[in-house]
Amino acid sequence: MKRVLFFLGQLNDIDVEWMIKNGSKIELKTGSKLIQKGQPIDNLYIVLSGQLVVCTDGANNETIATLGAGEIVGEMSFLESRSPSVSVIATQPTIAYVISRNAMDSRLSTNSDFRANFYYALALFLSNRLRKTTDQMGYGKPEEEDLIDVNVLDGVAQAGSRFGQILNRFSEV
């Protein structure tokens, strides 16, 4: 859950409302692939409920990570316009918020404040994910895993409220 708070804490209420209005909800059944390794994706996702696994999609189909509510998915392909190097599969019924690349690109190209906040938010999110991975590999400091940078802390309460707005909006649909 913490990761979406990094992300939403950097956006303002107008941007979050815009995202809510321009995104939609998808429901995945257990075993459904949200992302297929090697296949281009044109969306950014936020997991609202359920569970997904990130896997190699090779002969052994090795699980790399487990994702739950509050995780952002598809951000790497969004940033660099490359096909994903892994697959993402629902391991239980999952609901995700989805927004298209076209909608995001339009907003990013016409609103410089949103663009700056969005990319800063993604940078914080990816930095946190990399730290967690480094810790899991035994190179970091796992005892600091749950610490939040004081510069980010101010936006966390608002971010929790914003994630609640997204959950409420898409539970109604």
N, C-alpha and C positions, 0 to 999 in steps of 0.2 A: 504494500500500500504506500510505503514511503516514497517510492519513485514517482508516482503520479503527483505527489505533493510537491516534489521538486519542480516538476513541469508546470502544473497549474498555478503554483505560487508565484511564478514569474510573469504570468499573463494578467491582464486587468479584466474586470467584470464584463466590459463590452466585448472583448475578444472571446471570452468563454461563452458568452451568450451567442456570439456569431458562430462559434464552433457547434454549439448545441443546435442552432437553427439549420446549419448546413451539413450536419452529419446525420447518421441514422443508426439503427440498432440491427445487429445480425445475431442470429441464434445458431449455434453449432451443436450438433449431436455428438455423442461420444464416438471417437474415431474419425471425425471430419477433419480435413486439412484446411487450416486457415491460410497457410503459406506452403507452397510446394517448392522445394529446392530447385533452383535453376529456372523457375518460371517468373517472369516479371510481375511485380505487384504495383498497383496504382492507388493504394490506400494506406492510410495510417490508422492504427487500431489502439484502443484502450480497453483492456479487459475489465468488464463491469462485475462479472461473477463467473464462477466455474474455475476450470483448470486446464492449462495447455502445457505440452512439453515441447521443448526445442530439441530436435534430433537430427542426426547426421543423414538419415534417409538412405543409408548405404546397406551393405549386406548384413551388418550387425544392428543397424538402426539404433545406434548408441544415443542415449538421452544425455543432453548437454546441460539442460536447465529445466526447471519446472516454474511455470508462471501462473500467477493468480490475480485476483482483483487488484486493480491499480497499476498493473504493468502496461507499458507501451510496447507495441509490437509493430514491426515493419519500418522502424525509424532509420535503420541503416540503409536500406534500399531507397527510402525517401530522400535521405541526404545525398547519396552518391549515385542514384539512378542505375544501380547495378542489380542484377538478379540476385535473390537471396542464396546464400551458401548452405542453408539449413532448411528443414521443414518445420512447421509448427502445427501440432495436432492436438485436438481436444481430447482429454482423457476423462472428461465428464461433461455433461451438458454445460455449455458456456454461452454467455451473452457478452458481446463486445460492441463498443461504440466504433463506428467507422466513418472516416471522412476521406473524400477522394483527393488525389494529388491535384487534379484540375481545380477544385475549389480552393485548396490550400495555396496553390501557385498564384491564383488570382488575388487572393487576400494578401499574400506575401509581396506581390509586385505593386500593389496599390496602397499599402499601409506600412510605412517604414517603422513605426513604433511596434506594430505587431511583428514585423520581420525580426527586429532586434530582440524583442522579448522571446519570440518563439525559438530562435536559434540559441539564445543564451540558455533557455529552459532545456533544450535538447542537450546542450553541452553539459549542464549539471547532471542531467539524467544519465548520460553516457559515462561521465566521470564516476558517478556512484556505482554504476554497473561494473566498470572496470576495476574499481577498488574492491568490490565484493568478489569478483573473479580472482583477483590477485590474492586476497585473503584466503579464499578456498584452496588455492594452489600452495598455500603455506608461505607466501612471500610478504604478506602484509601484517597488519596488526588486527586480528579478529576481534579483540576486545573493544576496538573503536568502531566496529561495523555499524552500530546504531546511533552514533553521534551525528548530529546535523550541524553543519557550519552555521555559526551565529549570523552570518550575512544572509543566509537562506531562511533562518528560523522565523523572521518576521512574516514571511509569506505563507508559512505552513498552515496557520489557522484559517486564513482565507482560502487556501488551496483545499482544505478539507471541506469547507462549505461549498466550494465550486464543484468538487467531485460529487458531493451530495446532490447538487443541482443536476448534474449529468445523470446520476443514478435515478433521481426522481423523474426526470423528463423521459427517459427511455424505459422506465418500468410502466409508464402510462400507455405507451404505444403498443 
